[in-house]
């Protein structure tokens, strides 16, 4: 009996030690993945979630859909990203002292779409190799606006007395300053990825870091939205209401697709068009309303909502134009502008890391390893360098909107994103397409900005969903970061750049 009791005690002891080892191993796993990688802390849970998401996909990341479906879905991704991308030059070109009817506005839009297509191909083929779209970044807008607000870059009161060549040189000087700042600051992002530093600092990039950084990008642009929307509040509010109607109330309404059949529904295939294209549908409808009110002369000649104000841009823009590096001249480099632009690079880097994990989860891939993240950030840095060389006036970053489109279409194929990159390059060569976007009435743009920048702010704050907001320390960090960030953006950014320059 004594031997049996001793044997039972030894077995219990071994069992307790085994459980303790397993518990310790789980703790190490959770600690090791405590920030972005804590999305799937345990291997079994990660594999089960991947298999669940994969079952919901029609095409996984390595699958190749039929060519016609690939082109259609690629064009959908192009339409999804183009709304946010063209917003950047629409905001920056007036600050660069470009005349409202200048056809080079369309050329800048074509250039940014062209470079976005190139970087999308590079990122999906050699970078993270995830189905993720690259496009213009709002993170670079704040430092760009600060640079263009310097005394030496203030626009003259009137451009009427200037010749065409003088007007062109006026905005190109400012463009070259932005180009130089983006190129040099982007080299820092390339270094972070190539040297593997991103992998080392992942443990310190917490939701408390990401949330204020992204939220401030949206909050800092409220003045720009107000300026555009105030040109005609009736049209702007109508734009806002339509986007809300399509994206929030009609998002589950699926429209039958002509010339298709569905055995399940005993009819035609249906597509959630309002959920995927709420902004583009709103722009089209409100543009039609503005056109009708313009033709019927309800709007007077000075009303910003008239559709014939910028018709000269559409008429004067070339049908075909190939964007090329240094097309606006040799970039200029100043220390103040470079240091200011670094804030945009850092914010874009932090945002992209979160996008990589979200894209992998939605597309049914495993969470990207550290070396893939390093490679992705390095490729984004290279993309920003290319954007600076081509003269887009902006950098590039990953697009969360297109990640959401994957969850709607249930197609996570890398080939579709590569097709989207090719379509971006092709459409950018047609100059009239860029001119069409520039011709959108200003109050419609203002209404879209009110929704887009509000969404950017909310996306940033959504990173706090796993943070303990009952903690006084967390409340202080979040509140101070947001408030002081707005204070710096309003007063200190320009002064800092002036002193360094």
C-alpha positions in Angstrom: 0.0 0.0 0.0 2.8 2.4 0.8 4.5 1.7 -2.5 1.2 2.3 -4.3 0.6 5.6 -2.4 4.2 6.7 -3.3 3.6 5.8 -6.9 0.4 7.8 -7.0 2.1 10.9 -5.4 4.9 10.7 -8.0 2.3 10.5 -10.9 0.4 13.5 -9.5 3.7 15.4 -9.2 4.7 14.6 -12.8 1.2 15.6 -13.9 1.4 18.9 -12.1 4.9 19.6 -13.6 3.6 18.8 -17.0 0.7 21.2 -16.7 3.0 23.9 -15.3 5.4 23.5 -18.3 2.4 23.8 -20.7 1.1 26.8 -18.9 4.5 28.4 -18.9 4.8 27.7 -22.6 1.4 29.3 -23.3 2.5 32.4 -21.3 5.7 32.7 -23.3 3.7 32.4 -26.5 1.3 35.1 -25.4 4.0 37.4 -24.2 6.0 37.0 -27.4 2.9 38.0 -29.4 1.6 40.6 -27.1 1.0 43.5 -29.5 0.1 43.2 -33.2 0.7 39.5 -33.2 -1.7 38.9 -30.3 -4.4 38.6 -32.9 -3.8 34.8 -32.9 -1.6 34.1 -29.8 -2.0 30.3 -29.8 -1.0 28.2 -32.7 -4.1 26.0 -32.6 -6.4 29.0 -32.5 -4.5 30.6 -35.3 -4.7 27.6 -37.6 -8.4 27.2 -36.8 -9.2 30.8 -37.6 -7.2 30.6 -40.8 -9.1 27.5 -41.9 -12.4 29.2 -41.1 -11.5 32.3 -43.1 -10.3 30.2 -45.9 -13.6 28.3 -46.1 -15.4 31.6 -46.6 -13.1 32.6 -49.6 -13.9 31.7 -53.2 -10.2 32.1 -54.1 -7.3 31.9 -51.7 -4.2 34.0 -51.8 -2.3 31.7 -54.2 -5.3 30.8 -56.4 -5.7 32.2 -59.9 -9.3 33.1 -60.9 -10.3 33.1 -64.6 -8.8 36.0 -66.5 -12.1 37.8 -67.1 -13.0 37.6 -63.3 -9.4 38.7 -62.5 -9.8 41.8 -64.6 -13.2 42.6 -63.3 -12.2 42.3 -59.6 -8.9 44.2 -60.4 -10.9 47.0 -61.9 -13.1 47.0 -58.7 -10.0 47.4 -56.6 -8.9 50.3 -58.8 -12.3 52.1 -58.3 -12.1 51.5 -54.6 -8.7 53.1 -54.2 -9.0 55.9 -56.7 -11.4 58.0 -54.6 -8.9 58.3 -51.7 -5.9 58.7 -53.9 -7.2 61.6 -56.0 -8.1 63.4 -52.8 -4.5 64.1 -52.1 -3.6 66.2 -55.2 -7.0 67.9 -55.0 -6.0 69.2 -51.5 -2.4 70.0 -52.3 -2.6 71.7 -55.7 -4.3 74.9 -54.5 -1.7 75.2 -51.8 1.0 74.9 -54.5 -0.5 78.0 -56.1 -1.9 76.2 -59.1 -4.7 77.9 -61.0 -8.1 76.2 -60.8 -8.1 75.6 -64.5 -4.5 74.4 -64.8 -4.4 71.1 -66.8 -1.3 69.9 -64.9 -3.7 69.1 -62.0 -4.9 66.1 -64.1 -1.3 65.2 -64.9 -0.5 65.0 -61.2 -3.5 62.8 -60.6 -2.4 60.5 -63.4 1.1 60.4 -62.0 0.1 59.4 -58.5 -2.2 56.6 -59.9 0.7 55.5 -62.2 3.2 55.2 -59.3 0.5 53.5 -57.1 0.2 50.8 -59.8 3.9 50.3 -59.9 4.3 50.1 -56.1 1.2 47.7 -55.9 3.0 45.3 -58.2 6.2 45.6 -56.3 4.6 45.0 -52.9 2.4 42.1 -54.0 5.2 40.4 -55.9 8.4 41.1 -53.9 7.3 42.8 -50.7 4.9 41.1 -48.2 3.4 39.2 -51.2 -0.1 39.9 -49.7 -3.1 41.0 -51.8 -2.8 44.6 -50.6 -3.2 47.8 -52.7 -0.8 50.7 -52.4 -1.9 54.3 -52.9 -1.5 57.9 -51.9 -1.2 58.5 -48.1 -3.0 61.0 -45.9 -0.1 60.6 -43.5 2.0 62.8 -45.7 -0.6 65.5 -46.1 0.0 67.2 -42.7 3.7 67.8 -43.1 3.2 68.8 -46.7 0.6 71.4 -45.7 3.0 72.6 -43.0 5.8 73.0 -45.6 3.6 74.8 -48.1 2.6 77.1 -45.3 6.1 78.6 -44.9 6.5 82.3 -45.6 8.6 81.7 -48.7 5.9 79.5 -50.2 2.9 81.8 -49.6 0.9 82.2 -52.8 0.6 85.6 -54.4 -2.7 87.4 -54.1 -3.4 87.1 -57.8 -2.0 85.0 -60.7 -3.5 87.2 -63.4 -0.4 89.1 -64.2 1.8 86.0 -64.6 2.7 84.4 -67.9 2.0 80.7 -68.5 5.7 79.8 -67.9 5.8 81.9 -64.7 2.7 80.2 -63.4 4.1 76.8 -64.1 7.4 77.6 -62.3 5.5 79.0 -59.4 3.9 75.7 -58.4 6.8 73.5 -59.6 9.1 75.2 -57.1 6.8 74.0 -54.3 6.4 70.6 -55.8 10.2 70.1 -56.0 10.5 71.0 -52.3 7.9 68.3 -51.4 9.6 65.8 -53.7 13.0 66.3 -52.0 11.5 65.9 -48.6 9.7 62.7 -49.5 12.7 61.1 -51.2 15.1 61.7 -48.3 12.7 60.9 -45.5 11.6 57.7 -47.4 15.2 56.5 -47.4 14.8 56.2 -43.6 11.8 53.9 -44.1 13.9 51.8 -46.5 16.6 51.6 -43.9 14.2 50.5 -41.2 12.9 47.6 -43.3 16.3 46.6 -44.9 18.1 46.6 -41.6 15.4 44.6 -39.8 14.7 47.3 -37.3 11.0 47.1 -37.7 11.0 43.6 -36.4 12.9 44.8 -33.3 10.5 47.6 -32.5 7.3 45.6 -33.1 7.0 44.9 -29.3 6.9 48.6 -28.7 4.3 49.6 -31.3 1.2 49.1 -29.3 -2.5 50.1 -29.9 -1.7 53.1 -27.7 0.8 54.2 -30.3 -1.2 53.4 -33.4 -4.5 55.0 -32.3 -3.5 58.6 -31.8 -1.1 58.6 -34.8 -3.9 57.5 -37.2 -6.7 59.5 -35.6 -4.6 62.7 -35.8 -4.3 62.4 -39.5 -8.1 62.7 -39.9 -8.6 65.3 -37.2 -5.9 67.6 -38.5 -7.7 67.9 -41.9 -11.0 69.2 -40.7 -10.2 72.7 -42.0 -9.6 71.4 -45.5 -13.0 69.7 -45.4 -14.7 72.8 -44.1 -13.2 75.0 -46.8 -14.4 72.7 -49.6 -17.8 72.0 -48.0 -18.6 75.6 -47.3 -18.5 76.5 -51.0 -22.1 75.1 -51.2 -23.4 73.5 -48.0 -26.6 72.2 -49.7 -24.7 70.1 -52.1 -22.1 69.1 -49.5 -24.8 67.9 -47.0 -26.6 66.1 -49.8 -23.3 64.3 -50.6 -22.9 63.4 -46.9 -26.4 62.1 -46.6 -26.1 59.9 -49.7 -22.9 58.3 -48.5 -24.5 57.6 -45.1 -27.5 56.1 -46.8 -25.5 53.8 -49.1 -22.8 52.7 -46.7 -24.9 52.4 -43.5 -28.5 51.6 -44.5 -28.3 50.0 -47.9 -25.1 48.2 -47.4 -26.8 44.8 -47.3 -29.0 45.5 -50.3 -27.8 43.4 -53.2 -28.5 44.3 -56.8 -29.1 41.6 -59.5 -26.4 41.4 -62.1 -27.7 41.2 -65.7 -26.9 38.2 -67.9 -26.1 35.9 -64.9 -27.8 33.0 -63.3 -27.9 31.7 -59.7 -29.2 28.3 -58.8 -29.5 29.1 -55.1 -31.7 32.2 -55.7 -33.5 30.8 -58.8 -32.7 34.0 -60.6 -29.6 36.3 -61.2 -26.5 36.7 -59.2 -26.7 39.7 -56.7 -23.9 42.1 -55.8 -23.7 44.5 -52.7 -22.9 47.5 -54.9 -23.8 50.1 -52.2 -21.5 48.5 -49.7 -18.5 48.4 -52.2 -18.9 51.7 -54.0 -20.8 54.1 -51.8 -18.4 57.0 -52.5 -18.3 56.6 -56.3 -22.1 56.2 -56.5 -22.6 59.3 -54.5 -20.2 61.3 -56.6 -21.9 60.2 -59.8 -25.4 61.0 -58.5 -24.5 64.4 -57.0 -22.5 65.3 -60.1 -25.6 64.6 -62.2 -27.7 66.8 -59.8 -25.1 69.6 -60.2 -25.1 69.2 -64.0 -28.9 69.5 -64.1 -28.9 72.6 -61.9 -26.1 74.1 -64.0 -27.9 73.5 -67.3 -31.2 75.0 -65.9 -29.2 78.0 -64.6 -30.4 77.4 -61.0 -26.7 78.0 -60.0 -25.4 81.4 -60.9 -22.1 81.8 -62.7 -20.0 82.1 -59.5 -21.4 79.1 -57.8 -18.7 76.5 -57.0 -21.2 73.7 -57.6 -21.5 74.4 -61.3 -20.1 71.7 -63.5 -18.8 74.0 -66.3 -16.3 75.9 -64.1 -13.5 73.4 -64.8 -14.5 72.2 -68.2 -11.3 73.8 -69.7 -9.2 71.3 -67.8 -11.0 68.4 -69.5 -10.7 70.1 -72.9 -7.0 71.0 -72.6 -5.7 67.8 -71.1 -3.9 65.4 -73.5 -5.5 62.1 -74.3 -2.3 60.1 -73.7 0.6 61.1 -71.5 3.4 59.0 -70.1 4.6 60.2 -66.6 8.3 60.1 -66.2 10.8 60.7 -63.3 11.8 64.3 -62.6 9.1 65.6 -64.9 8.8 68.8 -62.7 12.5 69.4 -62.4 15.3 68.4 -60.0 14.0 68.0 -56.4 15.3 70.5 -53.8 16.3 69.3 -50.4 16.1 71.3 -47.1 16.7 69.9 -43.6 13.5 71.4 -42.2 11.3 69.9 -44.8 12.9 66.5 -44.5 12.5 66.4 -40.7 8.9 67.5 -41.0 8.2 64.8 -43.6 9.6 62.1 -41.3 6.4 62.3 -39.2 4.4 61.3 -42.3 6.8 58.4 -42.9 6.6 57.1 -39.3 2.8 57.4 -39.2 2.5 55.6 -42.6 4.8 52.8 -41.4 2.8 52.2 -38.2 -0.5 52.1 -40.1 0.9 49.7 -42.7 2.0 47.2 -40.1 -1.5 46.8 -38.8 -2.8 46.6 -42.4 -0.5 43.6 -43.1 -2.0 41.6 -40.3 -5.5 42.5 -41.2 -5.0 41.6 -44.9 -3.4 38.3 -44.0 -6.3 37.4 -41.7 -9.0 38.4 -44.3 -7.3 36.7 -47.2 -6.8 33.4 -45.4 -3.0 33.6 -45.1 -0.9 33.0 -42.0 0.1 36.1 -40.0 3.1 37.6 -41.8 6.5 36.7 -40.2 8.9 39.4 -39.1 11.0 39.1 -42.2 8.0 39.7 -44.4 7.0 42.8 -42.5 10.6 44.1 -42.8 10.4 43.4 -46.5 7.0 45.1 -46.8 8.2 48.3 -45.0 11.3 48.4 -47.2 9.2 48.1 -50.3 6.9 50.9 -49.1 9.9 53.0 -48.6 11.1 52.3 -52.1 7.6 53.2 -53.3 7.8 56.6 -51.5 11.2 57.2 -53.2 9.6 56.5 -56.6 6.7 58.8 -55.7 9.1 61.5 -54.9 11.1 61.0 -58.1 8.0 61.0 -60.3 6.6 64.0 -58.5 3.2 62.9 -57.0 3.4 65.4 -54.2 2.8 62.5 -51.8 4.1 59.1 -50.6 2.4 55.7 -50.8 1.0 53.4 -48.2 -1.2 50.3 -47.8 -5.0 50.9 -48.3 -7.4 49.6 -45.7 -10.4 50.2 -48.0 -9.2 47.5 -50.4 -8.7 45.1 -47.5 -12.3 45.6 -46.7 -13.2 44.9 -50.4 -11.6 41.5 -50.1 -14.0 40.6 -47.2 -16.9 41.6 -49.4 -15.9 39.8 -52.6 -14.5 36.8 -50.8 -11.6 36.8 -53.3 -8.1 37.0 -51.6 -6.1 36.1 -54.7 -2.8 37.9 -55.1 -3.3 37.7 -58.9 -6.3 40.0 -58.7 -4.3 42.7 -56.9 -1.5 42.4 -59.5 -4.1 42.9 -62.2 -5.4 46.0 -60.3 -1.8 47.4 -60.4 -1.6 46.9 -64.1 -5.0 48.6 -64.6 -3.8 51.5 -62.5 -0.8 52.0 -64.8 -2.9 51.7 -68.0 -5.6 54.1 -66.8 -2.9 56.6 -65.7 -1.6 56.8 -69.3 -5.0 58.2 -70.4 -4.9 61.8 -69.3 -8.6 62.5 -69.7 -9.3 60.1 -66.8 -7.3 62.4 -64.4 -9.1 65.4 -65.8 -12.5 63.9 -65.1 -11.6 63.6 -61.4 -10.3 67.2 -61.3 -13.6 68.4 -62.7 -15.7 67.1 -59.8 -17.5 70.2 -58.2 -15.8 71.5 -55.1 -18.8 71.0 -52.6 -19.1 67.4 -53.6 -15.4 67.0 -52.7 -16.0 68.7 -49.4 -18.8 66.3 -48.6 -16.7 63.3 -49.4 -13.8 64.7 -47.3 -16.1 65.0 -44.3 -16.9 61.3 -44.5 -13.4 60.1 -45.5 -11.5 62.0 -42.9 -14.0 61.2 -40.2 -13.6 57.5 -41.1 -9.8 57.8 -40.9 -10.2 59.2 -37.4 -12.5 56.4 -36.3 -10.3 53.7 -37.8 -7.5 55.1 -35.6 -9.6 55.1 -32.5 -10.8 51.6 -33.2 -7.4 50.3 -32.3 -8.3 51.1 -28.7 -10.9 48.3 -28.5 -8.5 46.0 -26.6 -7.1 48.8 -24.3 -8.2 49.1 -20.7 -9.9 52.6 -20.7 -10.6 52.4 -17.0 -6.8 52.9 -16.4 -6.0 56.6 -15.6 -2.6 56.2 -17.2 -4.2 55.0 -20.5 -6.7 57.8 -20.4 -3.9 60.4 -19.9 -1.7 59.0 -22.7 -4.6 58.9 -25.2 -6.0 62.3 -24.3 -2.7 64.1 -24.1 -1.5 62.6 -27.4 -4.6 63.7 -29.3 -4.8 67.2 -27.8 -1.1 68.0 -28.0 -0.9 66.6 -31.5 -3.6 69.1 -32.6 -1.8 71.9 -30.8 1.5 71.1 -32.5 -0.3 70.8 -35.9 -1.9 74.2 -35.5 1.1 76.2 -34.2 4.4 74.4 -33.8 4.9 72.5 -37.1 5.5 75.6 -39.2 7.6 77.3 -36.5 9.8 74.1 -36.1 10.4 73.9 -39.9 11.2 77.6 -40.1 13.8 77.4 -37.2 15.5 74.3 -38.7 15.6 75.9 -42.2 
